[in-house]
Amino acid sequence: MSNIRKYDAIVIGGGHNGLTTAAYLGRAGKKVLVLEKRYVLGGAAVTEEVFPGFKFSVCSYVVSLMKPNVIRELMLPKFGLEILPLESTFTPLENDYLLRTADSDQTYREIARHSLRDAEAYTRFGPLMGQIGMAVRPILETIAPNAIIPSISDLINTKKLLSHFKTLSSEQFEYLTKLMTMSSADFLDEWFEFEPLKATMSASGIIGTFMGPRSPGSAYVMLHHYMGDIDGAFRSWGFQRGGTGEISMAIARSAEYFGAKIKTEASVSNIIIKNNKAVGVALDNGDEYHSDIVISGLDPKQSFLNLVSKNELPSEFVKDIKNFRIRGSSGKVNLALDGLPDFKCLPGDGHHLRGAISISPSYDHLENAYDDAKYGNFSKKPFMDIILPSVLDPEMAPPGKHVMSCFVQYAPYDIKGGWNDSKRQAFGDAVINTLAEYAPNIKDIILHRQVLTPADLESTFGLTEGNIFHGELTIQQLFSLRPAIQWADYTTPIKNYYQCGSGTHPGGGITGSPGEMAAKKILGIL
């Protein structure tokens, strides 16, 4: 006979947003249950010992966008949050390199070595992007209003946002408009001339998207990645000690501290609905848990097309969710190394290995990689965003050994003929061969490798089509349109059924924002 238990709220999915929602609801005194399908918490923000002694941030690998108020309100440092700064961005070139660091004077000299004009422009670009980022933040911290039937609170919040935008200078408004509509390449071309600098900066506009640097809309994705900070340092990125899974675990410890119960290896088969009202969940093993509300931290396709019968939803809503763009475009290659990579352009150990390593020598490199994906193939010479976590945190690997995280674009979910083991290995080979052009010793020091395609991200982590943002960050899928008009405020057409994943406003990244705002929306109703 099924076990039936009653909770105030049930959260489906132990990813960082689901855990954030649970922590806030627990903090408010609610009896909360989190159900996670896998044996380990974190969703895509997870740390696993893939090979003995080698720990990997298997999917998500860096952090910057986590909201300061979430860190403070959930007391995350008390529960293990410790961000180690990534100190540089290193772009290896055929016969040279570009190295930007947190030292503004050093970075100025380095860029000036390639272009004095760009070095001068860079000193203006950073502060302007910071101002634009701060201008956009109120949008990201506002529950998206119902654009069809706005409530009084929706109208009040909309008026506040309009008043806020009136405070922007004409220059800020101009650049914000450009960032919302232009390609990252076109936007950066207005500022800089040195191709590797522009290409590396544009790369943050393609991460996790099925777009190239010359695709309109990629400038907004670039802005999205500019809006984080670490300890008040704007546009700073870092690595969580112990891997990104420790961010999820810090939130989980906070949730448990506030009384939430967390259950792993608990796969939800469907939402229990009575009279168009969610009253609980049924697990694959037959167990049932009842609750006043149910919250899904999964992506919109999973939340509405898999967990709920389409007969329970309005046909127009089902159509909107089916049309929600969620194409996977990226893969991940995790390497266990016997030593450090030795780059031809900057040999040996050094500062350049303590931050991000960007394989982005030119727009054409990125655009050609995108062209491969457009026509149904993985990139023969991909873009890569690489870090060496064990350089920052030696506990990630055995003594003298290292781990390397390679985020890779592009790997289309709908690859010609479908993904199989042979194509997975060929994709991994393309990554290693491209990296070896810059660090020839890499093939000699690889002890183990893990290659994840979008199909793997879907089957293992539940990311539909392997999309790391739970849906593309394009203008038609932002704010009151994410994931569907009238349902961007974390509510759904089913009473007492809510959303809290990255497929909701304000989107992807390790932010905690959807989880936080979903909880506050729910608490305002309960």
N, C-alpha and C positions, 0 to 999 in steps of 0.2 A: 504494500500500500504506500502511496506517495506521502512524503513528509510535507506538511503544510505549516508554514510559520508566517506571522504577520509583522510587517515593518511599516514605518512611516514613509520610507522611500527605498526603492531598489535602484541601484545604478548598474547598468549593463556595460561591462568593459572596464578593466583596471588600468587603462592608459592614464597619462598624467592629468588629462582634463576630467575624466570620470572620477579619479581620486580627489581632485580639487573640489568638484561638486560635493562629493561625499564629506570631505573635511569641513566645508562651509555649512552644510546641513547639520552635521554632527555638532559643530560649534554653536549652532542655534538650538541645540537640545533635541534634535530629531533622532529617531532610531533608524539607522541606515544600514543597508546591506549592499556590498559591492560584489558582483559576480564576474570573475575573470576566467575566460576559456582556457588559457595556457597555464602552465605550472608556475610561471613567474610573472610578476607584475611589471607594468610599464608600457604595454602596447609596443609602439615603435620607439619609445624612449626606454630602452632596456639594456642591461649589461648581462652578458652571458660568457661563461668560460667555454668557448667553442672548442679549443684544443687545450689539453692539460697544461695548466700554469699560465695560459694566455687568456686575458679577459678583454672582451671587445664591447664597445658601444655598437651593437650589431647594426642598427638602422640610424636613428638620429645620433649625431656625434658631437655637436657643439651647442652652446647656449648663449643667448644674449637677450632674447625677447621676453624673458620671464618678468612679469609685472612686479614692481617693487612692493606695491601694497599687498599682493598675494604672499610674497615672501615674508612680509612683516606680520600680516594678520594670521597666517597659518604657522608662524614661528618656525619657519623652515631651517634656519641655521641651527636651532636647538636640536633638530632631528636629522642633521647630517648634510645640509646643503653647504657646499664649499666650492666656489668657482675659482679655478686657476686661470689666470689670463693667458690668452694666446697673444704672443708678443709681436708677431709680425705677419706679413703676407709676402711670400717669396714666389716670384714668377721666373722659373728658369727659361732661358732662351738658348738658341743654338750656340752662340759665341759670347753671350753676356747674360745678365740677369737684371731683375728689378726687385728691390727689397724695400718694403715700407714697414716702418715700426711705429711703436707708440711715442717715440721721440720725434716731435714735430720738426726740430732742426735737422736731425739726421735724415728724416724722410725728405725734407726740402732739398738737402744736398744730393741725395740719391736721385730724385726726380730731375733735378737741375743737371745732373751728369748726362741725362738723355735729352732734356728740353728745359731751358730756363723759363720759357713762356709757360710751360705746364706746371713748373714748380710754383710760379707766382699764382697761377689760376687755382692750384690745389689748396693754397692757403685760404682762398675765398670760398671754394666749393664745399669744403667740410663744414664750416659754420652755417652756410646757407642750407645745406641738407639737414643740419641739426635743427635749424629754425623751422623748416618745412615739416620735419618729423614731429616736432613739438606742436606744430599747428594741426597736424592730423591726429595726434593722440586723443584729443577729446572725442573724435568720431569712434576710435577704437575702444574707448572706455564708456561708450553710450550703448545701451541696449537698442538694437535697430528697431525703429518704429514700424508698426503695421501700416504699410503705405495705402492699403485699401480701406480699412476701417480703423483709423487712428483713435486711440484712447486719449483721455485728457492728459495723461502722463506722456504719451507719445507726442502730443502737440507741444507740451511744455519743453520736452527735451529737444524737439526740432527747433523751437524758437531759440533755445540756448545755443544750439549749434550755429544757427544763422547769425546770431549776435556775435558769436566767436569769430566767424569768418569775416565779419565786417571790420574786425580789428587787424586783419592781415594787411600788410603793405601791398602796394600794387606789384612790386617785384615778387613778393612771396606768392601772391595769388597767380601771377603769370607762370612762375615755375611749378606751382602745384598743378595747374591746369596741364602744363606740358608733361609732367610726370604721370598724370592720370591717363594720358592719351598717346604719348609717343613711344617709340621703341627706345630701349636703353642705348643702342648705338647712336641713333640720331640725337638723343639728348646729350650724350657725352661728347659727340662731335662738335657741339656748340662750345665746349669748354676746353678740350685738350687736342693735342696733335700726335703724341707718341702712342703708336698702335698697341704695344703690350700693356701700357697703363690703361688705355680705354677698354681693351678686351678683358682684362682682369676685373675691372670695375663693373663692366657690363655682365659678367658671369653671374653676379648675384641677382640679375634680372631673369635668368633662365633656370635657376635651381628649382627643381620640382615642377617645372612647367613644360608643356609641349609647345615651346616657342623657341625661336632663335633670337640672337641679340638684335636683329633687324626687324623683329616682329612687333607691330604696334601693341602696346599694353605691357611690354616687358619692362618699361621704365617704372611702372607702379610696383612690380615685384621687387625691383631694385630698391625702391623706397621702403617697401615693407621690411626688407632686411636691414635698412638703415635705422630703424626706429627702436632698437634695443639699447640697453646700457648695462654696465656692471658696476655696482657701487657708485652710481652717478656719472660714470664715464661714458658719454654718449658714443654710439657706434662701436662699442667694444664687444669682443667675442671672447668666450672662454670655454674651458673644459671642466666638467664636474669631476672632482676627485672620486675615483672608483668607477667612472663612466656615467653616461646619461641615465642609466638605470638607477643610480643613486639619487637622482633628482626625483624620480617616481617614488623611490622608497622613502625619501624624506617626507613627501606628501602623504604617502600611505601611513607612515608613523604618526604624522599629525592627525590624520583622519581617525586612526585608532585611539590616539590620545583623547580626541573629542568624542569617543564612544562608538565610532563606526565599526562594523564587522566586515571583514574581507575574506572572501572565499575564492580560492584558485581551483583550477581544473573543474570549473562549473560552467559548462557550455549551455547557453540559453537557446532553446529551440524556437520559442515564440512568446509573444506578449499575450496574456490572457485578457480578453476584452469582453465586457458585458454591457449591453445598452450603450455602445459607443464610448465606453469608459474603460481605461486601463485599470485593472484590479490586481495585477500580479504577473508573474512569469512562470513558464514551464521549462524545465531543463531537459536536456537530451536523455538523462537517466530516468526521467519520469517524475522527479521531485518538483513540487510547486512551492513558490513563495508568494504570498499575497502582500499587498501594500496599498497605501493611499495614493501614491504616485509612482510612476516608473520613468526612469531617465536613461536614454541611450547615449553612450559616449562613442558609438560606432559611426561610420560615415553614413550619409543620407541614403545611399543605395541599400546598405545593410539594414539600416534602421526601419525603412519603410517597405522595401521590396522583398526582404527576406524574413523579417521578424513579424510582419503583419500581413494578413491577407488583403489583396487589393480591393476586395469587396467591402472592407472596413473604411476605405479612404475615398474621398471625392475623385472622380475620374480626371479632373483637370490637375489636381495635385499629383496624382500618379504620373500623369504626362510630364509635369514639371520635373519630377524626380528622375524619371527615365531620361529626360533631356539634360539633366545636370551633368556638366562636362567634368569627367574624372579620369581622363586618360593618363596612364602611368608613362613616365618618360625617363626614369632613372633606375640605376641599379647600384649595388654596393659590392665592393671587393675588400675583404678584410684579410690582412696578411700577418702571419707570425714570422718574424725575421730573426736571423742569427746575428745580425749587426745592424748598423745604420746605413741608409742609402748614401752613396757618394756621388754628388752631382758634378758633372764635368765643368760647369760654369762657375761653381763655387765649392771646391773639394773640401772634404773633411767635415767634422762636427762644427757646430756654431749656432749663432743666433737664428739663422734661417731655418733651422729644424725645430724651433720651439713655437712655431705658429702654423699658419695655413700655408700649404704649398699648392699653388694654382697652375695647372697645365692649361694655359690660356694665352699663347703667344700672339694671337691675332684674332680679329673678327672672323677672318676666313676660316681659321681653325675651328672656331665655334660654329660658324654657319655651315661648314661642310659636314661637321658632326651632326648637326640638325638635319641636313639634307638626307643623310643616310637613314635617319629615323622616319622622315616624312615618307620615304618610299619603302618602309616596312623592314628595315634592317637595323641592327645595332651599329653604333659608330665604329668605323675602322680605326680612327684616331680620335678618341673621345676627349671631351673636357673632363678634368678631374679636380676635385677639391680634396686635398689630402692633409691629414694631420698624423702626427706620431705621438699618441697619448702617453706612451711609456717614457718619453723624454720628459714630460711634465709630471707624470705620476709613475714612478718605478714599480709600484705594486701591480701595475697592469700586466707585467711580463716577468718571467724568471730573470735572475741576475744576468746581466750581459746580453739579454735578448730584448726584442722590441716588438711592438704591434703597430701596424700601419692601417689607417682607415682611409679608404678611397671611395669617395662619393663620385658616381660616374654618370655622365650624360653623353650620349643618349642610348636608352634601351627601351624600345617601344613595347608596350604590352601586347599589341596586336602584330607581333613579328610575323613575317611571311612563313607559313607552314607551322606556326606555333612554337612555343619554347619546349625544348627537350634537353637532356643532359649534354648531348653533343654541342648544341648551340650555347648552352650555359658555359661550357668549358672554352668554346671559341671566343665568347664574349670576354671571359677572364683572360684569355691569351692576348686579345686586342688591348686590354688595359695594361698588362705587363709589358707588352712590346712597345707601347707608346711611352710608358714610364721609362723603359730602358734606353730610349733615345736621349734622355736627359741624365739618368743615373744608371750607367751600364752595369754596375755590379748587382743590380736588384735581383736578377735571375739566380745569382749564385748564393744569395743569402735567404731565399724564401724557404722556410721550413714547412709551412702549411698555408693553404689559402681557402677562404670561404667566398663563394661567388653567389650573389643573390640577384635574381632577375625580378622584374615586376610581377611575374607569375609566382615567384617564391614569396614576395612581399604580400601577395594576396592570400596564398594558401597557408602561410605560417602566421602572419600577423593580422589577417582579416582586412587588409587595405584593398578595397575594390580597385582592380586593374593596377594595383601597386602604387597608387597615387599617395604620396607622402603628406599632402595637405588636405586629404579627404575631399578634394575638388579643386579645380584650377582657380588661381587667384586672378581672374580676369574681370574686367569692369562690369560685365553682365552677371557676375556671380559674387558681388560684394554688397555689404551693408544690408539694405532691406530686400535684396534679391538672393541672399544666401541662407538656405539653399533654394527657397522659393518665395515669391512674393506673398505677403500676408502671413508667412510662417518663418520669419527671420528673427523673431523675438524669443526663440527657444521653445515656443509652444508648437503643437501639432494639431491636425484636424481631429485627433482622438483626445477626448478629455482626459486629463491627468497623465498624459504621455508627453514627455519633454525630450529635447535634444541638448547635448552639451559638448559635442565633439568639434573637431576642427572644420567640419563641413558647415558650421554655423559661423556667424559674425564673431570676431574679426578674421578668422581664418587660421592657417597652419603655423607651425613652429612651436617650440616649447615655450608657451606663453602663460598657460593657466587661465587665460582670459575667457575663453568660451565657458570653461568649467565654473569660474568665479561668477560671471554674469548670469549664467543659467541658474545657479544656486540662488542668487539674489532676486532674480525674477520669480522663482518658485516660492521663496520665503515671503515675497511681497503679496503672493496670492494665498498662501496657506493661512 
